[in-house]
Amino acid sequence: MSQSASKAMTIAATVRSSRERICRSAIPILAIAVAASLAGCANLRRDSITVGAIPDDYRTTHPIMIAEKNEKIDLPVGAGDRGMTGFQRDTLLGFLDGYDKSAAPSLTIAIPVGSANEIAAAAAGRDFARLALASGINRNRIVMTTYQSASAEASAPIRVAYISTKAQTDKCGRWPEDMLQTSENKHYADFGCSSQNNLAAQMANPADLLGPRKQTPIDAERRGLVIDGYRKAPLYSPVPQREVAY
C-alpha cells in the first residue's frame, strides 16, 4: 500500500470518529430540548385551565338573584294635622302600587308614640288603614302597631312597610384593583354591574327569571281570520326594474 493511500484512510477514520462523537453529544441536547418543549406545552395547558377557571363574565360576577326585600316608606305628619292630607294620600297610593295582592304580605303601619305629633299621627294612621283597605288589601293583612319616638319634642313619621319579592344584584362601586392594569385582558371588578341592576329593576315579575309562564289559550276566531286573510291575499308579482332617465 502506498503512503498516500495510507494517509487517506487515516484521515477518513479521523473524520468518521469525529462525526460519531458529535452525534453522541447531540443526542442528549436534542433530548433536553424536546423535554423542555413538552414541559412548556404542559405549563401552557395548566395556565389556560387556571386562568379559565377565574370568572370573567359579568353575569357570573354580578348575578341577578331573587330575594325578599322590605319595602318601606316614612310619611311625615305635622303636629297640627287632622287626619290624612292630600300629599300623604298620593304618596301612599303610589307606594301601594307595588303591593302584590296575590301574595298578600302583611302591611304594617307603625304609629309613633311619645312624640309631639302622637295624636295627629294616630288619626292619620287610621286613615292610612282605611285607604289601604279601599285599595283592595285584605283587612286581615293590615297590621297596626306603634314604636317609641326618639324625642318627645320632635314630630316622628308614620312608617308603612311590607315584604315583596324582588330581582336584585349586589351594589355597584367596587374597585379592588386599578382598572388600568389590563395585562391579563380581563374585565374590571365593576364591569356590567350597572346594566345588571337596571335589568333587575325592570323585572315586573321576578318569577320570569325562574322559568317561562304557562301559555294562555289561543284566540281561535282571530287565528282563523288571519289565516283566511293570508289565503285570500293576491299573489305578489314583482315589478320589472326600468332604467332611470335623467
C-alpha positions, 0 to 999 in steps of 0.5 A, spaced: 500 500 500 502 506 498 503 512 503 498 516 500 493 511 500 495 510 507 494 517 509 487 517 506 484 512 510 487 515 516 484 521 515 477 518 513 477 514 520 479 521 523 473 524 520 468 518 521 470 518 529 469 525 529 462 525 526 460 519 531 462 523 537 458 529 535 452 525 534 453 522 541 453 529 544 447 531 540 443 526 542 442 528 549 441 536 547 436 534 542 433 530 548 433 536 553 430 540 548 424 536 546 423 535 554 423 542 555 418 543 549 413 538 552 414 541 559 412 548 556 406 545 552 404 542 559 405 549 563 401 552 557 395 547 558 395 548 566 395 556 565 389 556 560 385 551 565 387 556 571 386 562 568 379 559 565 377 557 571 377 565 574 370 568 572 370 573 567 363 574 565 359 579 568 353 575 569 357 570 573 360 576 577 354 580 578 348 575 578 341 577 578 338 573 584 331 573 587 330 575 594 325 578 599 326 585 600 322 590 605 319 595 602 318 601 606 316 608 606 316 614 612 310 619 611 311 625 615 305 628 619 305 635 622 303 636 629 297 640 627 294 635 622 287 632 622 287 626 619 290 624 612 292 630 607 292 630 600 300 629 599 300 623 604 294 620 600 298 620 593 304 618 596 301 612 599 297 610 593 303 610 589 307 606 594 301 601 594 302 600 587 307 595 588 303 591 593 302 584 590 295 582 592 296 575 590 301 574 595 298 578 600 304 580 605 302 583 611 302 591 611 304 594 617 303 601 619 307 603 625 304 609 629 309 613 633 308 614 640 311 619 645 312 624 640 309 631 639 305 629 633 302 622 637 295 624 636 295 627 629 299 621 627 294 616 630 288 619 626 292 619 620 294 612 621 287 610 621 286 613 615 292 610 612 288 603 614 282 605 611 285 607 604 289 601 604 283 597 605 279 601 599 285 599 595 283 592 595 288 589 601 285 584 605 283 587 612 286 581 615 293 583 612 293 590 615 297 590 621 297 596 626 302 597 631 306 603 634 314 604 636 317 609 641 319 616 638 326 618 639 324 625 642 318 627 645 319 634 642 320 632 635 314 630 630 316 622 628 313 619 621 308 614 620 312 608 617 308 603 612 312 597 610 311 590 607 315 584 604 315 583 596 319 579 592 324 582 588 330 581 582 336 584 585 344 584 584 349 586 589 351 594 589 355 597 584 362 601 586 367 596 587 374 597 585 379 592 588 384 593 583 386 599 578 382 598 572 388 600 568 392 594 569 389 590 563 395 585 562 391 579 563 385 582 558 380 581 563 374 585 565 374 590 571 371 588 578 365 593 576 364 591 569 356 590 567 354 591 574 350 597 572 346 594 566 345 588 571 341 592 576 337 596 571 335 589 568 333 587 575 329 593 576 325 592 570 323 585 572 315 586 573 315 579 575 321 576 578 318 569 577 320 570 569 327 569 571 325 562 574 322 559 568 317 561 562 309 562 564 304 557 562 301 559 555 294 562 555 289 559 550 289 561 543 284 566 540 281 561 535 276 566 531 282 571 530 287 565 528 282 563 523 281 570 520 288 571 519 289 565 516 283 566 511 286 573 510 293 570 508 289 565 503 285 570 500 291 575 499 293 576 491 299 573 489 305 578 489 308 579 482 314 583 482 315 589 478 320 589 472 326 594 474 326 600 468 332 604 467 332 611 470 332 617 465 335 623 467 
